[in-house]
């Protein structure tokens, strides 16, 4: 993934670097470095960006919903964590 592709993905969701980093699990500074081309995104990060962009998963949608009406509870505690929605002004 090129810096331009990474930036284009962020802009397609109309997000700031800080907001984009929140959804990707990285800091704003790291987003800036990737967009500037000083560091390359990991393969995992590139796949996550592709999932958001090409699968059209709305930004902020948890990958797993812990609502028991949607998904019954599981024994594995890792499955009960939701991604908090980002408040937009």
Backbone as CSV, one residue per row, in Angstrom:
resi,resn,N_x,N_y,N_z,CA_x,CA_y,CA_z,C_x,C_y,C_z
1,UNK,0.848,-1.174,0.000,0.000,0.000,0.000,0.892,1.234,0.000
2,UNK,0.634,2.119,-0.938,1.428,3.341,-1.041,0.910,4.399,-0.059
3,UNK,1.742,5.404,0.230,1.262,6.496,1.078,0.014,7.170,0.507
4,UNK,-0.031,7.343,-0.808,-1.194,7.977,-1.444,-2.452,7.127,-1.269
5,UNK,-2.316,5.817,-1.375,-3.466,4.930,-1.186,-3.949,4.986,0.263
6,UNK,-3.008,5.021,1.196,-3.354,5.094,2.612,-4.103,6.392,2.907
7,UNK,-3.589,7.507,2.380,-4.220,8.817,2.573,-5.597,8.848,1.907
8,UNK,-5.689,8.300,0.709,-6.951,8.269,-0.025,-8.018,7.495,0.744
9,UNK,-7.626,6.391,1.362,-8.580,5.604,2.153,-9.110,6.439,3.311
10,UNK,-8.213,7.151,3.997,-8.635,7.996,5.125,-9.584,9.081,4.658
11,UNK,-9.218,9.730,3.570,-10.041,10.835,3.067,-11.383,10.357,2.533
12,UNK,-11.450,9.104,2.067,-12.725,8.588,1.562,-13.766,8.504,2.671
13,UNK,-13.314,8.429,3.922,-14.222,8.418,5.067,-14.325,9.792,5.723
14,UNK,-13.650,10.793,5.149,-13.673,12.159,5.676,-13.238,12.192,7.142
15,UNK,-12.099,11.542,7.423,-11.581,11.475,8.789,-10.270,12.229,8.910
16,UNK,-10.015,12.744,10.096,-8.719,13.336,10.392,-7.721,12.203,10.619
17,UNK,-6.444,12.553,10.675,-5.434,11.536,10.968,-5.666,10.924,12.341
18,UNK,-6.064,11.738,13.306,-6.321,11.242,14.663,-7.491,10.263,14.663
19,UNK,-8.575,10.611,13.967,-9.747,9.731,13.913,-9.418,8.423,13.199
20,UNK,-8.697,8.512,12.078,-8.321,7.323,11.308,-7.444,6.408,12.168
21,UNK,-6.493,7.018,12.879,-5.640,6.233,13.763,-6.427,5.515,14.842
22,UNK,-7.479,6.178,15.348,-8.319,5.552,16.371,-8.909,4.244,15.856
23,UNK,-9.451,4.271,14.644,-10.075,3.074,14.089,-9.072,2.008,13.684
24,UNK,-7.858,2.425,13.390,-6.834,1.458,12.992,-6.007,0.969,14.177
25,UNK,-6.184,1.611,15.329,-5.434,1.204,16.511,-4.004,1.716,16.526
26,UNK,-3.781,2.844,15.852,-2.453,3.452,15.828,-2.596,4.933,16.164
27,UNK,-1.498,5.586,16.463,-1.531,7.001,16.806,-1.538,7.900,15.583
28,UNK,-1.918,9.165,15.787,-1.938,10.144,14.717,-0.564,10.303,14.094
29,UNK,0.469,10.258,14.934,1.830,10.418,14.439,2.202,9.300,13.464
30,UNK,1.760,8.084,13.772,2.063,6.947,12.895,1.314,7.091,11.569
31,UNK,0.064,7.558,11.636,-0.704,7.815,10.410,0.053,8.824,9.550
32,UNK,0.531,9.904,10.165,1.259,10.938,9.431,2.523,10.379,8.782
33,UNK,3.239,9.534,9.498,4.471,8.947,8.947,4.168,8.029,7.760
34,UNK,3.076,7.276,7.848,2.701,6.400,6.728,2.327,7.255,5.525
35,UNK,1.540,8.315,5.755,1.126,9.184,4.655,2.305,9.934,4.044
36,UNK,3.317,10.224,4.854,4.514,10.907,4.343,5.472,9.937,3.659
37,UNK,5.270,8.650,3.863,6.130,7.655,3.240,7.391,7.347,4.017
38,UNK,7.483,7.808,5.272,8.681,7.530,6.061,8.636,6.155,6.711
39,UNK,7.442,5.594,6.876,7.293,4.211,7.340,6.242,3.531,6.472
40,UNK,6.342,2.212,6.371,5.360,1.440,5.611,4.354,0.823,6.583
41,UNK,3.094,0.750,6.174,2.127,0.065,7.036,2.407,-1.431,7.034
42,UNK,2.124,-2.074,8.149,2.293,-3.524,8.202,1.275,-4.180,7.269
43,UNK,1.504,-5.433,6.957,0.556,-6.163,6.108,-0.813,-6.227,6.769
44,UNK,-0.822,-6.413,8.076,-2.087,-6.474,8.811,-2.822,-5.140,8.735
45,UNK,-2.099,-4.046,8.918,-2.710,-2.728,8.842,-3.244,-2.466,7.440
46,UNK,-2.496,-2.825,6.429,-2.945,-2.641,5.048,-4.217,-3.444,4.783
47,UNK,-4.303,-4.644,5.339,-5.512,-5.459,5.166,-6.706,-4.835,5.886
48,UNK,-6.468,-4.259,7.057,-7.544,-3.605,7.791,-8.067,-2.398,7.004
49,UNK,-7.153,-1.612,6.444,-7.554,-0.463,5.628,-8.364,-0.952,4.425
50,UNK,-7.892,-2.003,3.782,-8.606,-2.549,2.629,-9.996,-3.028,3.024
51,UNK,-10.105,-3.626,4.192,-11.415,-4.095,4.645,-12.360,-2.910,4.806
52,UNK,-11.899,-1.862,5.473,-12.741,-0.679,5.643,-13.122,-0.073,4.298
53,UNK,-12.160,0.012,3.386,-12.389,0.710,2.137,-13.141,-0.126,1.105
54,UNK,-12.754,-1.361,0.914,-13.298,-2.149,-0.179,-14.474,-3.026,0.208
55,UNK,-14.550,-3.426,1.439,-15.702,-4.201,1.889,-16.807,-3.245,2.311
56,UNK,-16.446,-1.962,2.422,-17.374,-0.899,2.771,-17.978,-1.075,4.150
57,UNK,-17.189,-1.620,5.074,-17.609,-1.700,6.462,-17.607,-0.284,7.002
58,UNK,-18.757,0.221,7.459,-18.766,1.598,7.952,-17.766,1.784,9.081
59,UNK,-17.038,2.863,9.032,-16.062,3.152,10.068,-16.787,3.248,11.400
60,UNK,-16.226,2.623,12.402,-16.815,2.642,13.735,-17.673,1.435,14.020
61,UNK,-17.926,0.606,13.006,-18.708,-0.598,13.226,-17.830,-1.612,13.931
62,UNK,-18.266,-2.095,15.098,-17.455,-3.091,15.779,-17.370,-4.363,14.939
63,UNK,-16.226,-4.999,14.968,-16.081,-6.254,14.241,-16.870,-7.364,14.917
64,UNK,-17.207,-7.177,16.174,-18.052,-8.118,16.895,-18.973,-7.313,17.779
65,UNK,-20.247,-7.601,17.757,-21.229,-6.899,18.577,-21.536,-7.766,19.787
66,UNK,-21.290,-7.252,20.992,-21.487,-8.044,22.201,-22.929,-8.022,22.701
67,UNK,-23.838,-7.387,21.951,-25.245,-7.383,22.329,-25.746,-8.831,22.312
68,UNK,-26.250,-9.348,23.450,-26.680,-10.753,23.493,-27.830,-11.064,22.546
69,UNK,-28.586,-10.041,22.129,-29.657,-10.286,21.165,-29.108,-10.518,19.763
70,UNK,-27.902,-10.000,19.506,-27.279,-10.155,18.202,-26.372,-11.381,18.190
71,UNK,-25.541,-11.486,19.192,-24.605,-12.612,19.322,-24.689,-13.141,20.746
72,UNK,-24.965,-14.414,20.915,-25.010,-14.944,22.277,-23.644,-14.841,22.940
73,UNK,-23.615,-14.655,24.260,-22.329,-14.545,24.962,-21.470,-15.784,24.742
74,UNK,-20.159,-15.558,24.728,-19.202,-16.654,24.587,-18.339,-16.711,25.828
75,UNK,-17.692,-17.845,26.020,-16.802,-18.000,27.161,-15.540,-17.165,27.017
76,UNK,-15.092,-16.970,25.799,-13.859,-16.252,25.539,-14.084,-14.749,25.742
77,UNK,-13.431,-14.166,26.735,-13.626,-12.752,27.062,-13.226,-11.834,25.907
78,UNK,-12.341,-12.280,25.032,-11.910,-11.440,23.910,-13.057,-11.127,22.956
79,UNK,-14.078,-11.949,22.971,-15.198,-11.731,22.062,-16.198,-10.715,22.597
80,UNK,-16.007,-10.212,23.791,-16.989,-9.305,24.369,-16.569,-7.840,24.291
81,UNK,-15.491,-7.545,23.599,-14.986,-6.174,23.515,-15.523,-5.506,22.258
82,UNK,-16.153,-4.349,22.413,-16.640,-3.566,21.280,-15.695,-2.402,21.020
83,UNK,-15.656,-1.948,19.791,-14.932,-0.738,19.449,-15.874,0.434,19.734
84,UNK,-15.490,1.367,20.607,-16.395,2.477,20.895,-16.570,3.369,19.667
85,UNK,-17.788,3.856,19.445,-17.984,4.757,18.307,-17.257,6.067,18.545
86,UNK,-16.802,6.667,17.483,-16.095,7.926,17.570,-17.097,9.051,17.464
87,UNK,-17.096,9.940,18.437,-18.023,11.069,18.421,-17.546,12.113,17.422
88,UNK,-18.371,12.441,16.459,-18.045,13.462,15.466,-18.773,14.743,15.842
89,UNK,-18.117,15.863,15.669,-18.748,17.150,15.963,-19.345,17.729,14.716
